[in-house]
Amino acid sequence: MRGAGKHRRPHRHFGRPPKAPGAIAPEYLSLFENIAHPRKRAYLAAYVQERGGQVRTRKTAGGGSSHFRWLRDDPDYRAAFRRARLAVADAIEREIYRRAGAAPSTDGQIMSVVARLRREGYGEGRRSGKKVEGG
């Protein structure tokens, strides 16, 4: 056998590596009970749990390379992802108000959250078609 020397480690699996998702809280999974496919449901729940962070979402959900294909091909998934984005926007908005009420002198922290919202596409400028200044 070519390339199978005595120091080569044996394979633990064949084909794709197994999915090893992180811990997803049940309250986030319950938001997407109507999604039958378990990997789709896990990705959406992880997206909300991780507040829209793509890298953290993929780590928590145990993958996510099919996300854009699901968006393109599955209208139910597309609608569920819109709900997930709104849930993330609501959570970030609550965080902004919490920080503003708790510590009004920390404008830098609040502006960093607002800048993240703009980068992610949540904001009046994106919805109305106007360009947002500074974003």
Secondary structure, DSSP 8 states (H G I E B T S, - for coil): -TT--TT----S-SSS---------HHHHGGGTT--SHHHHHHHHHHHHTTT-HHHHHHHHT--TTHHHHHHH-HHHHHHHHHHHHHHHHHHHHHHHHHHHH-TT-HHHHHHHHHHHHHHT-SHHHHHS---TT-
